């Protein structure tokens, strides 16, 4: 795709107008796919690929070690933001390690 300098300038002007209060910026709705549930063995596999203990993995995710243990043994199921973090850790482990 060729570079379109005119589009960049137009976008910059639109942003400047919005910040100066001369125009209104509207956001379009974006559908975000919910993360798939993970099986206990998938969670354990993610942790093992990072080569960390349950306690360290819990620290990376901001949860208690007992939560990680419960997920890996199938007693509980992660949900919400933790499920999204696990999805990121599965696909991009270097990102989780970088921010931890």
C-alpha positions as CSV (number, residue, x, y, z in Angstrom):
1,X,0.0,0.0,0.0
2,X,1.6,3.3,-1.0
3,X,2.1,6.1,1.6
4,X,-0.7,8.7,1.5
5,X,0.8,11.9,3.0
6,X,-2.5,13.7,2.4
7,X,-4.4,11.3,4.6
8,X,-1.8,11.8,7.4
9,X,-2.0,15.6,7.2
10,X,-5.8,15.4,7.1
11,X,-5.8,13.2,10.2
12,X,-3.4,15.5,12.0
13,X,-5.6,18.5,11.2
14,X,-8.7,16.7,12.4
15,X,-7.0,15.8,15.7
16,X,-5.8,19.4,16.1
17,X,-9.4,20.7,15.5
18,X,-10.8,18.2,18.0
19,X,-8.2,19.2,20.6
20,X,-8.9,22.9,20.1
21,X,-12.7,22.3,20.5
22,X,-13.4,23.2,16.9
23,X,-14.9,19.8,16.0
24,X,-16.2,16.7,17.8
25,X,-14.5,13.4,17.5
26,X,-16.8,10.4,17.6
27,X,-15.7,6.9,18.2
28,X,-17.1,4.0,16.3
29,X,-18.2,0.9,18.1
30,X,-15.7,-2.0,17.9
31,X,-16.7,-5.5,18.7
32,X,-14.1,-7.2,20.9
33,X,-14.0,-11.0,20.9
34,X,-14.1,-12.5,24.3
35,X,-11.2,-14.7,25.1
36,X,-11.8,-18.4,24.9
37,X,-11.8,-20.4,28.1
38,X,-8.6,-22.3,28.9
39,X,-8.4,-25.9,30.1
40,X,-6.3,-26.6,33.2
41,X,-3.5,-28.2,31.0
42,X,-3.4,-25.2,28.8
43,X,-2.8,-22.9,31.8
44,X,-0.1,-25.2,33.1
45,X,1.5,-25.3,29.7
46,X,1.7,-21.5,29.4
47,X,3.4,-21.4,32.8
48,X,5.8,-24.2,32.0
49,X,6.8,-22.4,28.7
50,X,7.7,-19.4,30.8
51,X,9.7,-21.7,33.0
52,X,8.4,-20.3,36.2
53,X,6.8,-21.6,39.4
54,X,3.1,-21.2,40.2
55,X,4.0,-18.4,42.7
56,X,6.1,-16.5,40.1
57,X,3.4,-17.0,37.5
58,X,0.8,-15.7,39.9
59,X,2.9,-12.6,40.5
60,X,3.1,-12.0,36.7
61,X,-0.7,-12.1,36.5
62,X,-1.4,-10.2,39.7
63,X,-3.3,-13.0,41.4
64,X,-2.6,-15.3,44.4
65,X,-0.6,-18.5,43.9
66,X,-3.7,-20.5,45.2
67,X,-5.6,-19.1,42.2
68,X,-3.1,-20.5,39.7
69,X,-3.1,-23.8,41.6
70,X,-6.9,-24.0,41.5
71,X,-6.9,-23.3,37.7
72,X,-4.3,-25.9,37.0
73,X,-6.1,-28.5,39.0
74,X,-9.5,-27.6,37.4
75,X,-11.1,-26.5,40.7
76,X,-11.7,-23.0,39.4
77,X,-11.8,-21.3,36.0
78,X,-10.1,-17.9,35.3
79,X,-12.3,-15.2,33.9
80,X,-12.3,-11.5,32.9
81,X,-9.0,-9.7,32.8
82,X,-7.0,-12.6,33.9
83,X,-8.3,-14.7,31.1
84,X,-7.2,-12.0,28.7
85,X,-3.7,-11.9,30.3
86,X,-3.4,-15.7,30.0
87,X,-4.4,-15.3,26.3
88,X,-1.6,-12.7,25.8
89,X,0.9,-14.9,27.8
90,X,0.0,-17.8,25.5
91,X,0.5,-15.9,22.3
92,X,3.1,-13.4,23.2
93,X,5.0,-14.6,26.3
94,X,7.8,-12.1,25.8
95,X,5.2,-9.3,26.4
96,X,4.2,-10.7,29.8
97,X,7.9,-11.1,30.8
98,X,8.7,-7.6,29.7
99,X,6.1,-5.9,31.8
100,X,6.5,-8.2,34.8
